[in-house]
């Protein structure tokens, strides 16, 4: 093994490997150029094909299993270039074009050019976004990005932190809520735990997302902690039932979860009315706005998320509508001190937060590891900042509104098709946001057969690979759903989704 200056560079590949490829004795610069050439060629190929390639291959799991990624750990390595070439060649069959324009499953964004470039720099620079001690740049750009997001969403000042995604943001928000609730009972639960306290009341509608439920389980509160005040099978909130539940608590603190953007329909809870009840009864309002918070970016949809600015905590997802690479979410918290008490990381060798003094190390300014879930943190603020700087407020508004137009286009095509049926919302000329929920319903089909037919259709669409639609259940019925958040999606991609669905349905029927 080489030692001395440049040793890390020389470890990219052995001299023998490089000499065999180049027929010369290379320097460190040549090795760097060879590595960049390989990665640049793959980037050009992948990005050049992204708009036109199938979303995925049929049965990709089997293809990956047969791709050569198997066997025991080798005793001898094959060198950097050979390893990367093997990875690139073997990976192609198992890659899903989730960043492409026709991935409508789940709610998955693409990657803007600015975000992609910045994310490459994140890996290149390898900064630790924990404190100004580890990376003043990463901390500053994360705090600036959160401030810009607050401006974009028209939220009041407060604290915030970037997370691994919407689930991490829900976990952070509900962690702060749990800390607040414990202190209302005279207990610092981060220091003394939950033992001896009553169950924490959590009230929501039928739209509450599985992510929030999982967060409650992880916080020791239980998945069954949520009382769903649903008015009907669509899950919409019964405000009267919610107020009755608050009255029954006789002044005891509670946590409300308001949902901004249902994954099946794009529907919203009445956040303003929930904020009124939270203020009246002294409750905490947490808003799960993984993609729905972006409704506040456009005048066309801003009213849907009215009231989110009054919440004590908000969760959203940057790798959805902001179109930054995985993974990145954001949590907004009204009172930073709650997060400091719940999340502080105390050790003699670590820097102290200005608002969380501890014995030992000197003060060095804001310490994000004292409010975040992780201590070792990727510099997620760089691609967020780069996207917001590149697009600006007007560019973000355009991105959101193009997605709204795509959803309206799909809804209109479904309504016009004799063999498709839109399930939500009613009336059919309304699309609340960016999600269209529909199913196959050929003329003359028996209702009892429709669930099985739509299950088969959903699998056929995934196997076909030209577009990617999700399968779900809405109001007890198997359905298809498409969510639009990707900046690459074009009107012709929407039309293709309808054409492929009807073509495969005809073959099944």
VMD Tcl script that draws the C-alpha trace (Angstrom):
set ca {
  {0.00 0.00 0.00}
  {1.26 3.47 -0.84}
  {1.93 5.96 1.93}
  {2.68 9.66 2.05}
  {1.05 12.58 0.18}
  {-1.65 11.55 -2.23}
  {-1.99 8.05 -0.75}
  {-5.80 8.27 -0.65}
  {-5.88 9.13 -4.34}
  {-3.51 6.29 -5.23}
  {-5.81 3.82 -3.49}
  {-8.45 4.32 -6.17}
  {-6.82 1.55 -8.16}
  {-3.60 -0.42 -8.18}
  {-0.68 0.65 -10.34}
  {-0.95 -2.66 -12.17}
  {-4.63 -2.07 -12.95}
  {-4.07 1.45 -14.19}
  {-0.99 0.58 -16.20}
  {-2.86 -2.21 -17.91}
  {-5.57 0.23 -18.92}
  {-3.37 3.14 -19.95}
  {-0.03 1.57 -20.86}
  {1.80 4.18 -18.82}
  {2.89 5.03 -15.32}
  {0.17 7.45 -14.17}
  {0.13 10.23 -11.69}
  {-2.62 11.03 -9.22}
  {-4.18 13.47 -11.70}
  {-4.54 10.75 -14.32}
  {-6.25 8.49 -11.83}
  {-8.70 11.24 -10.93}
  {-9.47 11.87 -14.59}
  {-10.11 8.17 -15.15}
  {-12.55 8.05 -12.24}
  {-14.36 11.23 -13.32}
  {-14.51 9.95 -16.88}
  {-16.23 6.75 -15.81}
  {-18.73 8.54 -13.56}
  {-19.35 11.27 -16.15}
  {-20.12 8.71 -18.84}
  {-22.61 6.94 -16.57}
  {-24.24 10.26 -15.60}
  {-24.68 11.23 -19.26}
  {-26.12 7.82 -20.12}
  {-28.51 7.67 -17.15}
  {-29.79 11.23 -17.42}
  {-30.04 11.00 -21.20}
  {-32.30 7.95 -20.97}
  {-34.35 9.03 -17.94}
  {-37.21 10.66 -19.84}
  {-37.73 7.76 -22.25}
  {-36.70 4.52 -20.52}
  {-39.24 2.17 -18.92}
  {-39.86 2.98 -15.30}
  {-38.72 -0.49 -14.29}
  {-38.11 -3.94 -15.74}
  {-40.61 -6.75 -15.15}
  {-39.68 -8.74 -12.03}
  {-36.61 -6.59 -11.24}
  {-35.97 -8.46 -7.99}
  {-35.17 -11.65 -9.90}
  {-32.99 -9.72 -12.33}
  {-30.98 -8.20 -9.48}
  {-30.56 -11.63 -7.91}
  {-29.14 -12.90 -11.20}
  {-26.95 -9.86 -11.87}
  {-23.80 -11.19 -10.24}
  {-24.04 -9.33 -6.92}
  {-23.58 -12.45 -4.84}
  {-21.03 -14.74 -3.31}
  {-18.66 -14.40 -0.40}
  {-16.50 -11.39 0.37}
  {-13.40 -11.67 -1.87}
  {-9.99 -11.89 -0.27}
  {-8.47 -9.62 -2.90}
  {-10.14 -6.52 -4.24}
  {-10.30 -5.79 -7.96}
  {-9.54 -2.05 -7.77}
  {-11.72 1.01 -7.85}
  {-12.48 1.33 -11.56}
  {-13.21 -2.36 -11.97}
  {-15.50 -2.36 -8.92}
  {-17.40 0.68 -10.15}
  {-17.71 -0.70 -13.67}
  {-19.10 -3.91 -12.21}
  {-21.56 -1.93 -10.12}
  {-22.74 0.17 -13.07}
  {-23.14 -2.79 -15.39}
  {-24.93 -5.00 -12.88}
  {-27.17 -2.28 -11.47}
  {-28.95 -1.30 -14.67}
  {-31.47 -4.13 -14.60}
  {-32.54 -3.30 -11.04}
  {-32.76 0.48 -11.19}
  {-36.21 2.06 -10.98}
  {-36.59 5.36 -12.83}
  {-38.26 6.98 -9.84}
  {-36.72 10.34 -10.78}
  {-38.21 10.09 -14.28}
  {-41.36 11.76 -15.61}
  {-43.75 8.77 -15.44}
  {-43.27 7.55 -11.87}
  {-46.71 8.35 -10.41}
  {-46.67 5.78 -7.58}
  {-46.45 6.94 -3.95}
  {-45.60 10.69 -3.96}
  {-42.07 10.82 -5.38}
  {-40.38 13.87 -6.81}
  {-37.55 14.06 -9.29}
  {-34.33 16.01 -8.95}
  {-33.74 19.47 -10.33}
  {-30.40 20.06 -12.04}
  {-29.41 22.48 -9.28}
  {-30.26 19.96 -6.56}
  {-28.45 17.15 -8.35}
  {-25.31 19.22 -8.76}
  {-25.41 20.36 -5.15}
  {-25.94 16.79 -3.95}
  {-22.85 15.68 -5.85}
  {-20.97 18.41 -4.02}
  {-22.39 17.18 -0.71}
  {-20.72 13.81 -1.30}
  {-17.56 15.41 -2.63}
  {-17.13 17.80 0.29}
  {-18.46 15.29 2.88}
  {-19.51 17.88 5.46}
  {-21.04 16.99 8.83}
  {-24.07 19.20 9.44}
  {-23.92 18.90 13.22}
  {-22.50 22.22 14.41}
  {-20.36 25.14 13.26}
  {-17.42 23.17 14.64}
  {-17.91 20.36 12.10}
  {-19.10 22.55 9.19}
  {-20.06 26.21 9.50}
  {-21.16 26.15 5.84}
  {-23.51 23.17 6.23}
  {-25.12 24.63 9.37}
  {-25.51 28.08 7.85}
  {-27.07 26.81 4.61}
  {-29.45 24.50 6.49}
  {-30.67 27.36 8.68}
  {-30.93 29.68 5.65}
  {-32.82 27.02 3.67}
  {-35.32 26.60 6.50}
  {-35.77 30.36 6.68}
  {-36.41 30.47 2.92}
  {-38.89 27.60 3.17}
  {-40.72 29.50 5.88}
  {-40.94 32.47 3.51}
  {-42.09 30.23 0.66}
  {-44.86 28.71 2.79}
  {-45.66 32.03 4.53}
  {-45.05 30.63 8.00}
  {-44.18 32.73 11.07}
  {-40.66 32.71 12.54}
  {-39.61 29.70 14.59}
  {-37.23 26.79 14.69}
  {-36.68 24.12 12.09}
  {-34.43 21.27 11.08}
  {-33.91 19.10 8.01}
  {-34.64 15.40 8.45}
  {-34.38 12.15 6.54}
  {-37.87 12.65 5.10}
  {-41.50 13.25 5.97}
  {-41.47 10.49 8.56}
  {-38.46 12.01 10.29}
  {-40.24 15.36 10.24}
  {-43.37 13.83 11.80}
  {-41.20 12.16 14.42}
  {-39.52 15.46 15.29}
  {-42.83 17.34 15.47}
  {-44.52 14.73 17.64}
  {-41.39 14.48 19.80}
  {-41.74 18.19 20.55}
  {-45.46 17.64 21.18}
  {-44.71 14.82 23.63}
  {-42.21 17.03 25.47}
  {-44.82 19.82 25.70}
  {-47.51 17.40 26.88}
  {-45.24 15.97 29.57}
  {-44.37 19.43 30.84}
  {-48.06 20.27 31.04}
  {-48.20 17.37 33.51}
  {-45.16 18.70 35.37}
  {-42.77 16.08 33.96}
  {-39.71 16.45 31.74}
  {-40.27 13.19 29.88}
  {-36.91 13.41 28.12}
  {-35.26 13.13 31.55}
  {-37.68 10.96 33.52}
  {-39.70 9.04 30.92}
  {-43.43 8.40 30.62}
  {-43.85 6.05 33.58}
  {-46.77 7.08 35.78}
  {-48.30 9.48 33.28}
  {-51.71 8.92 31.70}
  {-51.89 8.07 27.97}
  {-51.29 11.09 25.74}
  {-54.53 11.87 23.88}
  {-53.97 12.12 20.11}
  {-56.91 13.21 17.98}
  {-57.10 13.29 14.20}
  {-59.32 12.51 11.23}
  {-59.47 9.34 9.18}
  {-56.84 10.87 6.90}
  {-54.03 10.43 9.43}
  {-51.01 8.96 7.63}
  {-49.21 5.76 8.57}
  {-46.04 7.82 9.08}
  {-47.57 9.71 12.00}
  {-48.90 6.47 13.48}
  {-45.43 4.90 13.20}
  {-43.90 7.95 14.89}
  {-46.29 7.56 17.82}
  {-45.21 3.94 18.16}
  {-41.53 4.92 18.10}
  {-42.15 7.57 20.77}
  {-43.59 4.96 23.13}
  {-47.12 6.34 22.81}
  {-48.55 3.47 20.79}
  {-50.11 3.09 17.37}
  {-53.51 2.88 18.99}
  {-53.10 6.24 20.65}
  {-54.85 7.96 17.73}
  {-58.57 8.58 18.09}
  {-59.90 9.08 14.55}
  {-62.80 11.51 14.38}
  {-63.96 10.57 10.89}
  {-67.28 11.65 9.43}
  {-67.51 8.88 6.80}
  {-65.53 6.20 4.96}
  {-63.55 8.85 3.04}
  {-61.90 9.79 6.33}
  {-62.89 13.47 6.36}
  {-62.86 15.12 9.76}
  {-65.95 15.27 11.96}
  {-65.35 18.60 13.70}
  {-68.20 18.01 16.13}
  {-66.72 14.70 17.23}
  {-63.29 16.30 17.60}
  {-64.64 19.07 19.83}
  {-66.62 16.56 21.89}
  {-63.43 14.55 22.47}
  {-61.62 17.68 23.62}
  {-64.46 18.63 25.96}
  {-64.39 15.13 27.45}
  {-60.75 15.65 28.47}
  {-61.87 18.36 30.93}
  {-58.89 20.60 30.28}
  {-56.21 17.89 30.05}
  {-53.66 18.57 27.30}
  {-54.03 16.81 23.97}
  {-52.30 16.66 20.59}
  {-54.22 17.19 17.35}
  {-52.86 15.93 14.03}
  {-54.10 17.89 11.04}
  {-53.55 16.35 7.64}
  {-52.60 18.51 4.65}
  {-52.90 16.34 1.57}
  {-54.28 12.80 1.79}
  {-52.18 10.31 -0.19}
  {-55.24 8.80 -1.87}
  {-57.14 11.93 -2.80}
  {-55.12 15.05 -1.94}
  {-57.86 16.01 0.55}
  {-57.19 18.32 3.51}
  {-58.46 18.52 7.04}
  {-59.92 21.95 7.89}
  {-56.72 23.20 9.48}
  {-58.06 26.63 10.41}
  {-60.97 25.10 12.30}
  {-58.61 22.66 14.01}
  {-56.34 25.56 15.01}
  {-59.40 27.30 16.52}
  {-60.18 24.21 18.60}
  {-56.54 23.82 19.64}
  {-56.48 27.43 20.85}
  {-59.83 27.11 22.61}
  {-58.95 23.93 24.50}
  {-55.22 24.39 24.99}
  {-54.15 21.60 22.63}
  {-51.05 21.19 20.46}
  {-51.66 21.20 16.69}
  {-49.27 19.19 14.54}
  {-49.75 19.42 10.76}
  {-48.60 16.57 8.53}
  {-48.00 18.38 5.23}
  {-45.60 15.99 3.51}
  {-46.62 17.31 0.09}
  {-49.79 19.24 0.89}
  {-47.93 22.09 2.57}
  {-46.82 23.08 -0.94}
  {-50.43 24.06 -1.66}
  {-49.51 27.33 0.06}
  {-47.10 28.12 -2.81}
  {-49.87 28.73 -5.38}
  {-52.80 31.18 -5.16}
  {-54.91 28.45 -6.77}
  {-54.58 26.13 -3.77}
  {-53.36 28.29 -0.88}
  {-56.74 28.24 0.85}
  {-56.55 24.45 1.24}
  {-53.70 24.79 3.75}
  {-54.98 27.89 5.54}
  {-54.36 27.48 9.26}
  {-51.08 25.58 8.95}
  {-49.29 28.77 9.99}
  {-51.02 28.50 13.38}
  {-49.69 25.02 14.16}
  {-47.11 24.36 16.85}
  {-45.31 21.85 14.60}
  {-45.37 21.07 10.89}
  {-43.84 18.22 8.90}
  {-43.07 18.35 5.19}
  {-41.01 16.52 2.62}
  {-38.39 18.13 0.38}
  {-37.79 15.07 -1.84}
  {-41.38 15.31 -2.96}
  {-42.49 18.62 -4.46}
  {-39.22 20.48 -3.89}
  {-37.53 17.88 -6.14}
  {-34.29 17.41 -4.21}
  {-32.59 13.97 -4.03}
  {-33.42 11.40 -1.42}
  {-33.45 11.78 1.44}
  {-34.68 15.12 2.80}
  {-37.60 16.32 4.89}
  {-38.17 19.40 7.03}
  {-39.76 19.97 10.44}
  {-40.92 23.39 11.60}
  {-41.31 23.84 15.37}
  {-42.75 26.88 17.11}
  {-40.66 26.54 20.29}
  {-37.04 25.46 19.77}
  {-36.48 24.98 23.47}
  {-38.76 21.93 23.47}
  {-36.53 20.25 20.90}
  {-33.42 21.20 22.83}
  {-34.76 19.55 25.96}
  {-35.88 16.43 24.08}
  {-32.89 16.01 21.76}
  {-29.84 17.54 23.41}
  {-26.58 15.67 22.99}
  {-24.39 16.15 26.03}
  {-20.72 15.19 26.25}
  {-17.62 17.00 27.46}
  {-15.97 16.97 24.05}
  {-19.03 18.30 22.14}
  {-19.83 21.99 21.53}
  {-22.61 23.54 23.56}
  {-25.71 25.11 22.09}
  {-26.26 28.74 23.06}
  {-29.69 27.80 24.41}
  {-28.57 24.51 25.96}
  {-25.49 25.27 28.10}
  {-23.60 22.28 29.37}
  {-20.38 21.73 31.24}
  {-17.28 21.15 29.19}
  {-16.75 22.51 25.69}
  {-16.89 26.22 24.87}
  {-19.88 27.85 23.21}
  {-19.69 27.76 19.45}
  {-23.16 28.83 18.29}
  {-26.13 26.82 17.06}
  {-25.70 23.05 17.28}
  {-28.09 21.23 14.96}
  {-27.31 17.85 16.51}
  {-29.03 19.18 19.64}
  {-32.38 19.53 17.85}
  {-32.10 16.89 15.11}
  {-32.68 13.16 15.38}
  {-29.15 12.32 14.27}
  {-25.73 13.39 15.47}
  {-23.87 12.54 12.27}
  {-25.82 14.44 9.64}
  {-25.52 14.75 5.88}
  {-25.44 18.34 4.58}
  {-28.98 18.26 3.21}
  {-29.19 22.05 3.24}
  {-27.00 22.37 0.15}
  {-29.40 20.85 -2.44}
  {-32.36 22.56 -0.73}
  {-30.61 25.92 -0.91}
  {-29.49 25.32 -4.51}
  {-33.03 24.47 -5.69}
  {-34.57 27.49 -3.98}
  {-31.79 29.75 -5.25}
  {-32.11 28.42 -8.81}
  {-35.92 28.49 -9.04}
  {-36.91 31.29 -6.69}
  {-40.47 31.79 -5.50}
  {-41.89 32.09 -9.02}
  {-40.13 28.94 -10.23}
  {-41.50 26.95 -7.32}
  {-44.98 28.29 -7.99}
  {-44.66 27.22 -11.64}
  {-43.49 23.72 -10.63}
  {-46.48 23.29 -8.31}
  {-48.99 24.64 -10.79}
  {-47.75 22.42 -13.61}
  {-48.35 19.46 -11.31}
  {-51.85 20.72 -10.61}
  {-52.46 20.92 -14.35}
  {-51.24 17.36 -14.83}
  {-53.66 16.09 -12.18}
  {-56.54 17.99 -13.78}
  {-55.59 16.56 -17.19}
  {-55.61 12.99 -15.87}
  {-58.90 13.52 -14.04}
  {-60.54 14.83 -17.21}
  {-59.27 11.86 -19.23}
  {-60.55 9.40 -16.63}
  {-63.95 11.10 -16.58}
  {-64.13 10.87 -20.38}
  {-63.15 7.17 -20.56}
  {-66.11 4.73 -20.58}
  {-64.09 2.01 -18.82}
  {-62.58 4.13 -16.02}
  {-64.18 5.65 -12.94}
  {-62.89 8.41 -10.70}
  {-63.51 7.62 -7.04}
  {-62.69 10.92 -5.36}
  {-63.47 13.67 -4.96}
  {-67.08 14.44 -5.76}
  {-68.10 16.50 -7.74}
  {-65.94 15.12 -10.51}
  {-64.86 18.51 -11.86}
  {-62.86 19.17 -8.70}
  {-59.26 18.03 -8.11}
  {-58.19 19.23 -4.65}
  {-54.49 19.13 -5.37}
  {-52.19 16.75 -7.25}
  {-53.56 13.24 -6.63}
  {-56.11 11.42 -8.80}
  {-57.81 8.30 -7.41}
  {-59.65 6.10 -9.92}
  {-60.32 2.52 -10.93}
  {-61.20 0.38 -13.89}
  {-64.96 -0.10 -14.27}
  {-65.74 -1.54 -17.71}
  {-69.35 -1.35 -18.90}
  {-71.29 -4.36 -17.69}
  {-68.70 -5.43 -15.13}
  {-70.10 -6.83 -11.89}
  {-69.26 -4.76 -8.83}
  {-68.10 -7.83 -6.90}
  {-65.45 -8.47 -9.58}
  {-64.00 -4.95 -9.66}
  {-61.52 -5.31 -6.79}
  {-59.90 -8.39 -8.31}
  {-59.86 -6.78 -11.76}
  {-58.13 -3.67 -10.45}
  {-55.59 -5.73 -8.52}
  {-54.67 -7.54 -11.74}
  {-54.61 -4.28 -13.68}
  {-52.28 -2.64 -11.15}
  {-49.84 -5.54 -11.41}
  {-50.04 -5.48 -15.20}
  {-49.15 -1.78 -15.21}
  {-46.12 -2.35 -13.01}
  {-44.97 -5.29 -15.14}
  {-45.46 -3.31 -18.34}
  {-43.13 -0.60 -17.03}
  {-44.04 2.26 -19.35}
  {-45.72 4.14 -16.49}
  {-45.87 3.57 -12.75}
  {-49.25 3.86 -11.02}
  {-49.98 2.87 -7.46}
  {-52.62 0.56 -6.07}
  {-54.52 1.48 -2.92}
  {-57.82 1.11 -1.14}
  {-60.20 4.02 -0.96}
  {-63.51 3.77 0.92}
  {-63.06 -0.01 0.95}
  {-62.50 -0.35 -2.81}
  {-59.31 -1.30 -4.65}
  {-58.22 1.67 -6.71}
  {-55.39 3.17 -8.72}
  {-53.82 6.48 -7.84}
  {-51.43 8.87 -9.52}
  {-49.57 11.67 -7.74}
  {-47.85 14.47 -9.65}
  {-44.85 16.27 -8.13}
  {-42.02 15.65 -10.61}
  {-40.70 18.62 -12.56}
  {-39.87 16.32 -15.51}
  {-43.48 15.21 -16.10}
  {-45.03 16.45 -19.36}
  {-48.63 16.42 -20.65}
  {-47.75 13.54 -22.99}
  {-46.65 11.47 -19.98}
  {-50.10 11.97 -18.45}
  {-51.77 10.93 -21.70}
  {-49.56 7.84 -21.87}
  {-50.67 6.82 -18.37}
  {-54.31 6.78 -19.51}
  {-53.53 5.03 -22.79}
  {-51.47 2.29 -21.13}
  {-54.09 1.74 -18.43}
  {-56.88 1.31 -20.96}
  {-54.77 -0.85 -23.26}
  {-53.86 -3.27 -20.48}
  {-57.42 -3.23 -19.15}
  {-58.73 -4.25 -22.56}
  {-56.29 -7.15 -22.64}
  {-57.39 -8.28 -19.18}
  {-61.08 -7.91 -19.91}
}
mol new
graphics top color blue
foreach p $ca { graphics top sphere $p radius 0.5 }
foreach p [lrange $ca 0 end-1] q [lrange $ca 1 end] { graphics top cylinder $p $q radius 0.2 }
display resetview
